[in-house]
Amino acid sequence: MGSFSIWHWLVVLIIVLLIFGTKKLRNFGSDLGGAIKSFKDSMKEGAEGHEPESGKGTEPKKMTGESGRVIDAEVTSKVKKKKT
């Protein structure tokens, strides 16, 4: 029951070719290649316009509260801690 030999894969390839035909497989391959290329292009575009999430190299934002005090803080985690 181990791995398949080359003969097993050749039989599978022949069956797939008989079922789908070369034209459908060629169309499927070009569609799959176009989808992968489009995905890679969109990932590159998304990475170019994205700022780093860690905020390295930027100063923390200063916010003024209702009392007029300046609050200087930096978020290290988005998870809120429960007060006990």
Secondary structure as UniProt FT lines:
FT   HELIX           6..48
FT   TURN            53..54
FT   TURN            56..57
FT   STRAND          62..64
FT   TURN            66..67
FT   STRAND          70..72
//
